[in-house]
Amino acid sequence: MKQTIFFELYSLYQNSSLNSFDEWLEFRYPEHERLFDIYIDIQSEYETLKDEYIFYLLMTFLLTLELPTKGTFPFDEVLG
């Protein structure tokens, strides 16, 4: 069994799939089947902590950002 740490798997999932995490795991890494329940628990806890501590990755922030449809944006450009 190839050793892959959970964070690598979860990062790949977030960047490549719209399916649920367990469906993606089952399709991409069937050899990890005995660890699926553990992975799902870790993912659930991580998502709960993200919400509790308002932790966002840049991509998550950009995907959930609600910008005004008219007028000026309330942000200044920091990356040029």
Contact map, one row per residue, 1 for C-alpha under 8 A:
11100000000000000000000000000010000000000000000000000000000000000000000000000000
11110000000000000000000000000000000000000000000000000000000000000000000000000000
11111000000000000000000000000000000000000000000000000000000000000000000000000000
01111101100000000000000000000000000000000000000000000000000000000000000000000000
00111111100000000000000000000000000000000000000000000000000000000000000000000000
00011111110000000000000000000000000000100000000000000000000000000000000000000000
00001111111000000000000000000000000000000000000000000000000000000000000000000000
00011111111100000000000000000000000000000000000000000000000000000000000000000000
00011111111110000000000000000000000000000000000000000000000000000000000000000000
00000111111111000000100000000000000000000010000000000000000000000000000000000000
00000011111111100000000000000000000000000000000000000000000000000000000000000000
00000001111111110000000000000000000000000000000000000000000000000000000000000000
00000000111111111000100100000000000000000000000000000000000000000000000000000000
00000000011111111000000000000000000000000000000000000000000000000000000000000000
00000000001111111000000000000000000000000000000000000000000000000000000000000000
00000000000111111100000000000000000000000000000000000000000000000000000000000000
00000000000011111111000100000000000000000000000000000000000000000000000000000000
00000000000000011111000000000000000000000000000000000000000000000000000000000000
00000000000000001111101100000000000000000000000000000000000000000000000000000000
00000000000000001111111100000000000000000000000000000000000000000000000000000000
00000000010010000011111110000000000000010000000000000000000000000000000000000000
00000000000000000001111111000000000100010000000000000000000000000000000000000000
00000000000000000011111111100000000000000000000000000000000000000000000000000000
00000000000010001011111111111000000000000000000000000000000000000000000000000000
00000000000000000000111111111101000100000000000000000000000000000000000000000000
00000000000000000000011111111100100000000000000000000000000000000000000000000000
00000000000000000000001111111100000000000000000000000000000000000000000000000000
00000000000000000000000111111100000000000000000000000000000000000000000000000000
00000000000000000000000111111111100000000000000000000000000000000000000000000000
00000000000000000000000011111111100000000000000000000000000000000000000000000000
10000000000000000000000000001111110000000000000000000000000000000000000000000000
00000000000000000000000010001111111100000000000000000000000000000000000000000000
00000000000000000000000001001111111100000000000000000000000000000000000000000000
00000000000000000000000000000011111110000000000000000000000000000000000000000000
00000000000000000000000000000001111111100000000000000000000000000000000000000000
00000000000000000000010010000001111111110000000000000000000000000000000000000000
00000000000000000000000000000000011111111000000000000000000000000000000000000000
00000000000000000000000000000000001111111100000000000000000000000000000000000000
00000100000000000000000000000000001111111110000000000000000000000000000000000000
00000000000000000000110000000000000111111111000000000000000000000000000000000000
00000000000000000000000000000000000011111111100000000000000000000000000000000000
00000000000000000000000000000000000001111111110000000000000000000000000000000000
00000000010000000000000000000000000000111111111000000000000000000000000000000000
00000000000000000000000000000000000000011111111100000000000000000000000000000000
00000000000000000000000000000000000000001111111110000000000000000000000000000000
00000000000000000000000000000000000000000111111111000000000000000000000000000000
00000000000000000000000000000000000000000011111111100000000000000000000000000000
00000000000000000000000000000000000000000001111111110000000000000000000000000000
00000000000000000000000000000000000000000000111111111110000000000000000000000000
00000000000000000000000000000000000000000000011111111111000000000000000000000000
00000000000000000000000000000000000000000000001111111110000000000000000000000000
00000000000000000000000000000000000000000000000111111110000000000000000000000000
00000000000000000000000000000000000000000000000011111110000000000000000000000000
00000000000000000000000000000000000000000000000011111111000000000000000000000000
00000000000000000000000000000000000000000000000011111111100000000000000000000000
00000000000000000000000000000000000000000000000001000111111110000000000000000000
00000000000000000000000000000000000000000000000000000011111110000000000000000000
00000000000000000000000000000000000000000000000000000001111111000000000000000000
00000000000000000000000000000000000000000000000000000001111111100000000000000000
00000000000000000000000000000000000000000000000000000001111111110000000000000000
00000000000000000000000000000000000000000000000000000001111111111000000000000000
00000000000000000000000000000000000000000000000000000000011111111000000000000000
00000000000000000000000000000000000000000000000000000000001111111000000000000000
00000000000000000000000000000000000000000000000000000000000111111100000000000000
00000000000000000000000000000000000000000000000000000000000011111110000000000000
00000000000000000000000000000000000000000000000000000000000000011111000000000000
00000000000000000000000000000000000000000000000000000000000000001111100010000000
00000000000000000000000000000000000000000000000000000000000000000111111110000000
00000000000000000000000000000000000000000000000000000000000000000011111000000000
00000000000000000000000000000000000000000000000000000000000000000001111100000000
00000000000000000000000000000000000000000000000000000000000000000001111110000000
00000000000000000000000000000000000000000000000000000000000000000001011111000000
00000000000000000000000000000000000000000000000000000000000000000011001111110000
00000000000000000000000000000000000000000000000000000000000000000000000111110000
00000000000000000000000000000000000000000000000000000000000000000000000011111000
00000000000000000000000000000000000000000000000000000000000000000000000011111100
00000000000000000000000000000000000000000000000000000000000000000000000000111111
00000000000000000000000000000000000000000000000000000000000000000000000000011111
00000000000000000000000000000000000000000000000000000000000000000000000000001111
00000000000000000000000000000000000000000000000000000000000000000000000000001111
